[in-house]
Amino acid sequence: MQKSTEQIKTGSTYREKFSYTQENVDDFAKISGDKNPLHIDEEYASKSIFKKRIIHGYLGTSIFSKVFAMNFPGEGTIYLKQDLKFLKPMYALEEYTAVFEVTNHITDRHRALVSTKIINSKNEEIVTGEALIQNSKFL
């Protein structure tokens, strides 16, 4: 997706499609130290309730950080807070869409509350949450 060039205000929205590879998951396991076999061991995961390996929740939601820093609102964003609710697992090589909507902005502090969610190709909510960010684009 391209960077947002419009002034960000209450009601502004943004969507970005993304996916992760199993190599991304394995790298995240190494970096984070979270080597839960549900994420990296196919045989172990096949015996779980998920029936196959799942992506780390925080790897999946790292798309929020990327979008805030690079696209919506972009450069200069300070990520202040994030609440998350993990509803369904995410899997490598499946396409997801991150959906953002500014629900409130605090003009004098250049801050905004942003609804964040991840949906799958069936339009099912996978993760929901709310972020508080700061950026001079919130006028």
For each residue, the residues with C-beta under 8 A, 3 or more apart:
1: 14 15 16 17 71
2: 71
3: 70 71 72 74
4: 8 12 14 71 72 73 74
5:
6: 12
7: 137 139
8: 4 12 72 73 102 105 112 135 137 138
9: 12 102 105 138 139
10: 102 103 104 105 112
11: 101 102
12: 4 6 8 9 72 101 102
13: 99 100 101 102
14: 1 4 67 71 72 99 100
15: 1 97 98 99 100
16: 1 63 67 71 97 98
17: 1 95 96 97
18: 63 95 96 97 98
19: 92 93 94 95 96
20: 24 25 55 59 60 90 92 93
21: 24 25 92 93
22: 25 26 53 92 93
23: 26 27
24: 20 21 27 28 59 92
25: 20 21 22 28 29 39 40 53 55 56 59 92
26: 22 23 29 30 40
27: 23 24 30 31
28: 24 25 31 32 34 39 56 58 59
29: 25 26 32 33 34 35 36 39 40 56
30: 26 27 33 35
31: 27 28
32: 28 29 56 58
33: 29 30
34: 28 29 39 56
35: 29 30 39 40
36: 29 39 40 56
37: 40 41 44 45
38: 41 44 45 48 50 53 54
39: 25 28 29 34 35 36 45 53 54 55 56
40: 25 26 29 35 36 37 53
41: 37 38 44 45 53
42: 45 46 52 53
43: 46 47
44: 37 38 41 47 48
45: 37 38 39 41 42 48 50 51 52 53 54
46: 42 43 51 52
47: 43 44
48: 38 44 45 51
49:
50: 38 45 53 54 89
51: 45 46 48
52: 42 45 46 91
53: 22 25 38 39 40 41 42 45 50 91 92
54: 38 39 45 50 89 90 91
55: 20 25 39 59 60 89 90 91 92
56: 25 28 29 32 34 36 39 59 60
57: 60 61 84 86 90 127
58: 28 32 61 62
59: 20 24 25 28 55 56 62
60: 20 55 56 57 63 90 96 118 126 127
61: 57 58 64 82 84 116 118 127 129
62: 58 59 65 66
63: 16 18 60 66 67 96 98 118
64: 61 67 68 82 98 100 116 129 131
65: 62 68 69 79
66: 62 63 69 70 71
67: 14 16 63 64 70 71 72 98 100
68: 64 65 71 72 73 77 79 114 131 133
69: 65 66 74 75 77 79
70: 3 66 67 74 75
71: 1 2 3 4 14 16 66 67 68 74
72: 3 4 8 12 14 67 68 100
73: 4 8 68 76 77 112 133 135 137 138
74: 3 4 69 70 71 77 135 137
75: 69 70
76: 73 135 136 137
77: 68 69 73 74 133 134 135
78: 133 134 135
79: 65 68 69 82 131 133
80: 111 131 132 133 134
81: 131 132
82: 61 64 79 116 129 130 131 132
83: 129 130 131
84: 57 61 116 127 128 129
85: 127 128 129
86: 57 126 127
87: 125 126 127 128
88: 120 124 125 126
89: 50 54 55 126
90: 20 54 55 57 60 94 96 118 126 127
91: 52 53 54 55 94
92: 19 20 21 22 24 25 53 55
93: 19 20 21 22
94: 19 90 91 120 121
95: 17 18 19 120 121
96: 17 18 19 60 63 90 118 119 120 121 126
97: 15 16 17 18 118 119
98: 15 16 18 63 64 67 116 117 118
99: 13 14 15 115 116 117 118 119
100: 13 14 15 64 67 72 114 115 116
101: 11 12 13 114 115
102: 8 9 10 11 12 13 105 112 113 114 115
103: 10 113 114 115 130
104: 10 112 113
105: 8 9 10 102 111 112 113 138
106: 109 110 111 112 138
107: 110 138 139
108:
109: 106 134
110: 106 107 134 135 136 137 138 139
111: 80 105 106 132 133 134 138
112: 8 10 73 102 104 105 106 132 133 134 135 138
113: 102 103 104 105 130 131 132
114: 68 100 101 102 103 130 131 132 133
115: 99 100 101 102 103 128 129 130
116: 61 64 82 84 98 99 100 127 128 129 130 131
117: 98 99 125 126 127 128 129
118: 60 61 63 90 96 97 98 99 125 126 127
119: 96 97 99 123 124 125 126
120: 88 94 95 96 123 124 126
121: 94 95 96
122:
123: 119 120
124: 88 119 120
125: 87 88 117 118 119 128
126: 60 86 87 88 89 90 96 117 118 119 120
127: 57 60 61 84 85 86 87 90 116 117 118
128: 84 85 87 115 116 117 125
129: 61 64 82 83 84 85 115 116 117
130: 82 83 103 113 114 115 116
131: 64 68 79 80 81 82 83 113 114 116
132: 80 81 82 111 112 113 114
133: 68 73 77 78 79 80 111 112 114
134: 77 78 80 109 110 111 112 138
135: 8 73 74 76 77 78 110 112 138
136: 76 110 139
137: 7 8 73 74 76 110
138: 8 9 73 105 106 107 110 111 112 134 135
139: 7 9 107 110 136
